[in-house]
Amino acid sequence: MSKNYTYMVECSDHTYYTGWTNDLEKRIRAHNAGRGARYTKPRRPVRLVYFEMFDTKEEAMRREWEIKQMSRSAKERLLDKG
């Protein structure tokens, strides 16, 4: 069974982008090549700062949604714990 990841990257403008994937390394490469997401394309390079691993896509997508609802300060607290 493949693993699924919820991840957060820090963009070059110091904003955060959260997403999910089943291939973390490939996804980060895609972001830095300008193919990852519309949000990150003009904010390259991005740097992986956090990730969590899940057994199912649904769990990863649910966690992505939860993190996207967080304030910046809550995301930074999450990074400090990670």
GROMACS elastic network, one bead per residue, 0.5 to 0.9 nm:
[ bonds ]
;  ai    aj funct       b0    kb
    1    55     6  0.76679   500
    1    56     6  0.89018   500
    2    22     6  0.68710   500
    2    23     6  0.87949   500
    2    55     6  0.72955   500
    2    56     6  0.82355   500
    3    21     6  0.87248   500
    3    22     6  0.57989   500
    3    23     6  0.79142   500
    3    53     6  0.65886   500
    3    54     6  0.60118   500
    3    55     6  0.54142   500
    3    56     6  0.70527   500
    3    57     6  0.82090   500
    4    20     6  0.71637   500
    4    21     6  0.57700   500
    4    23     6  0.73563   500
    4    24     6  0.83400   500
    4    52     6  0.84020   500
    4    53     6  0.57104   500
    4    54     6  0.50716   500
    4    55     6  0.60551   500
    4    56     6  0.60794   500
    4    57     6  0.57128   500
    4    58     6  0.88878   500
    4    59     6  0.81996   500
    4    60     6  0.60586   500
    4    61     6  0.89319   500
    5    19     6  0.82941   500
    5    20     6  0.53499   500
    5    21     6  0.52969   500
    5    22     6  0.59075   500
    5    23     6  0.76263   500
    5    24     6  0.67804   500
    5    51     6  0.64650   500
    5    52     6  0.55697   500
    5    54     6  0.60093   500
    5    55     6  0.86905   500
    5    56     6  0.89625   500
    5    57     6  0.80602   500
    5    59     6  0.89621   500
    5    60     6  0.57511   500
    5    61     6  0.86013   500
    5    64     6  0.89776   500
    6    18     6  0.72584   500
    6    19     6  0.57922   500
    6    21     6  0.66665   500
    6    22     6  0.88672   500
    6    24     6  0.87855   500
    6    50     6  0.83591   500
    6    51     6  0.55077   500
    6    52     6  0.53188   500
    6    53     6  0.65814   500
    6    54     6  0.79156   500
    6    59     6  0.88093   500
    6    60     6  0.52312   500
    6    61     6  0.71347   500
    6    62     6  0.89408   500
    6    63     6  0.65885   500
    6    64     6  0.56773   500
    6    67     6  0.89895   500
    7    17     6  0.82838   500
    7    18     6  0.56311   500
    7    19     6  0.55269   500
    7    20     6  0.59474   500
    7    21     6  0.79546   500
    7    24     6  0.79754   500
    7    48     6  0.74134   500
    7    49     6  0.78059   500
    7    50     6  0.55530   500
    7    52     6  0.64449   500
    7    53     6  0.87254   500
    7    60     6  0.89833   500
    7    64     6  0.75904   500
    8    16     6  0.65063   500
    8    17     6  0.55450   500
    8    19     6  0.65416   500
    8    20     6  0.87004   500
    8    47     6  0.85285   500
    8    48     6  0.61599   500
    8    49     6  0.58578   500
    8    50     6  0.50908   500
    8    51     6  0.62478   500
    8    64     6  0.88880   500
    8    67     6  0.88335   500
    9    15     6  0.83885   500
    9    16     6  0.56483   500
    9    17     6  0.53634   500
    9    18     6  0.65307   500
    9    19     6  0.85760   500
    9    28     6  0.83281   500
    9    46     6  0.59034   500
    9    47     6  0.51680   500
    9    49     6  0.53019   500
    9    50     6  0.69095   500
    9    51     6  0.88857   500
   10    13     6  0.79965   500
   10    14     6  0.57505   500
   10    15     6  0.57631   500
   10    17     6  0.65341   500
   10    45     6  0.86280   500
   10    46     6  0.54983   500
   10    47     6  0.52167   500
   10    48     6  0.64665   500
   10    49     6  0.63989   500
   11    14     6  0.51922   500
   11    15     6  0.53916   500
   11    16     6  0.60480   500
   11    17     6  0.72488   500
   11    40     6  0.68113   500
   11    43     6  0.54585   500
   11    44     6  0.60453   500
   11    45     6  0.62549   500
   11    47     6  0.65315   500
   11    48     6  0.89942   500
   12    15     6  0.74226   500
   12    40     6  0.89734   500
   12    42     6  0.89518   500
   12    43     6  0.53308   500
   12    44     6  0.55506   500
   12    45     6  0.56562   500
   12    46     6  0.60680   500
   12    47     6  0.82031   500
   13    16     6  0.88143   500
   13    43     6  0.62328   500
   13    44     6  0.83510   500
   14    43     6  0.88256   500
   15    43     6  0.86137   500
   15    72     6  0.86748   500
   16    72     6  0.81189   500
   16    75     6  0.85093   500
   17    39     6  0.77324   500
   17    40     6  0.73182   500
   17    46     6  0.89305   500
   17    68     6  0.82641   500
   18    64     6  0.63572   500
   18    65     6  0.85872   500
   18    67     6  0.71748   500
   18    68     6  0.65063   500
   19    60     6  0.87479   500
   19    61     6  0.79371   500
   19    64     6  0.58193   500
   19    65     6  0.85805   500
   19    68     6  0.86575   500
   20    23     6  0.89857   500
   20    24     6  0.82997   500
   20    27     6  0.88416   500
   20    57     6  0.81804   500
   20    60     6  0.60932   500
   20    61     6  0.62133   500
   20    63     6  0.86305   500
   20    64     6  0.63636   500
   21    24     6  0.60559   500
   21    26     6  0.89738   500
   21    27     6  0.68331   500
   21    57     6  0.80301   500
   21    60     6  0.79319   500
   21    61     6  0.87752   500
   22    27     6  0.84557   500
   22    57     6  0.77674   500
   23    26     6  0.55390   500
   23    27     6  0.61396   500
   23    28     6  0.88337   500
   24    27     6  0.51023   500
   24    28     6  0.62782   500
   24    29     6  0.86736   500
   24    51     6  0.88034   500
   25    28     6  0.53318   500
   25    29     6  0.63035   500
   25    30     6  0.86533   500
   26    29     6  0.51217   500
   26    30     6  0.61392   500
   26    31     6  0.87359   500
   27    31     6  0.62598   500
   27    32     6  0.87210   500
   27    35     6  0.88536   500
   27    36     6  0.66287   500
   28    31     6  0.50722   500
   28    32     6  0.63095   500
   28    33     6  0.85986   500
   28    36     6  0.74446   500
   28    46     6  0.76437   500
   28    47     6  0.78252   500
   28    48     6  0.72024   500
   29    32     6  0.51642   500
   29    33     6  0.61185   500
   29    34     6  0.87351   500
   29    35     6  0.85567   500
   29    36     6  0.80165   500
   30    34     6  0.63009   500
   30    37     6  0.85502   500
   31    34     6  0.52550   500
   31    35     6  0.54327   500
   31    37     6  0.65264   500
   31    40     6  0.64876   500
   31    41     6  0.67965   500
   31    44     6  0.76030   500
   31    45     6  0.78544   500
   31    46     6  0.69752   500
   32    35     6  0.73965   500
   32    36     6  0.72501   500
   32    40     6  0.81158   500
   32    41     6  0.75460   500
   32    44     6  0.59093   500
   32    45     6  0.53782   500
   32    46     6  0.61287   500
   32    47     6  0.86563   500
   33    36     6  0.74023   500
   33    41     6  0.79673   500
   33    44     6  0.83152   500
   33    45     6  0.84966   500
   34    37     6  0.73886   500
   34    38     6  0.81918   500
   34    40     6  0.73238   500
   34    42     6  0.77797   500
   34    44     6  0.75414   500
   34    45     6  0.89484   500
   35    38     6  0.79089   500
   35    40     6  0.86722   500
   35    41     6  0.69766   500
   36    39     6  0.84614   500
   36    40     6  0.68417   500
   36    41     6  0.70062   500
   37    40     6  0.54243   500
   37    41     6  0.62010   500
   38    41     6  0.54566   500
   38    42     6  0.78175   500
   39    42     6  0.70026   500
   39    43     6  0.73076   500
   40    44     6  0.62153   500
   40    45     6  0.82303   500
   40    46     6  0.73772   500
   41    44     6  0.59901   500
   41    45     6  0.84752   500
   42    45     6  0.87222   500
   43    46     6  0.71336   500
   44    47     6  0.87521   500
   48    51     6  0.78784   500
   49    79     6  0.72292   500
   49    82     6  0.88454   500
   50    78     6  0.84793   500
   50    79     6  0.64538   500
   50    82     6  0.68062   500
   51    82     6  0.83715   500
   52    60     6  0.80503   500
   52    63     6  0.87203   500
   53    60     6  0.73911   500
   54    57     6  0.73835   500
   54    58     6  0.87805   500
   54    59     6  0.62126   500
   54    60     6  0.58718   500
   55    58     6  0.87393   500
   55    59     6  0.73063   500
   55    60     6  0.81014   500
   56    59     6  0.53894   500
   56    60     6  0.65689   500
   56    61     6  0.87614   500
   57    60     6  0.51427   500
   57    61     6  0.60658   500
   57    62     6  0.85307   500
   58    61     6  0.50877   500
   58    62     6  0.60529   500
   58    63     6  0.85969   500
   59    62     6  0.51081   500
   59    63     6  0.62257   500
   59    64     6  0.85860   500
   60    63     6  0.51796   500
   60    64     6  0.61211   500
   60    65     6  0.87173   500
   61    65     6  0.63094   500
   61    66     6  0.87123   500
   62    65     6  0.52031   500
   62    66     6  0.63467   500
   62    67     6  0.88340   500
   63    67     6  0.61866   500
   63    68     6  0.85123   500
   64    67     6  0.52778   500
   64    68     6  0.61418   500
   64    69     6  0.87706   500
   65    68     6  0.50921   500
   65    69     6  0.64030   500
   66    69     6  0.53225   500
   66    70     6  0.68563   500
   67    70     6  0.52512   500
   67    71     6  0.85453   500
   67    74     6  0.87243   500
   67    75     6  0.71544   500
   68    71     6  0.80672   500
   68    75     6  0.87676   500
   70    73     6  0.79451   500
   70    74     6  0.57336   500
   70    75     6  0.62288   500
   71    74     6  0.51501   500
   71    75     6  0.63129   500
   71    76     6  0.86919   500
   72    75     6  0.50386   500
   72    76     6  0.62106   500
   72    77     6  0.87007   500
   73    77     6  0.62595   500
   73    78     6  0.86674   500
   74    77     6  0.50426   500
   74    78     6  0.62980   500
   74    79     6  0.87225   500
   75    79     6  0.62956   500
   75    80     6  0.87093   500
   76    80     6  0.61882   500
   76    81     6  0.87252   500
   77    80     6  0.50104   500
   77    81     6  0.63898   500
   77    82     6  0.86948   500
   78    81     6  0.52327   500
   78    82     6  0.62076   500
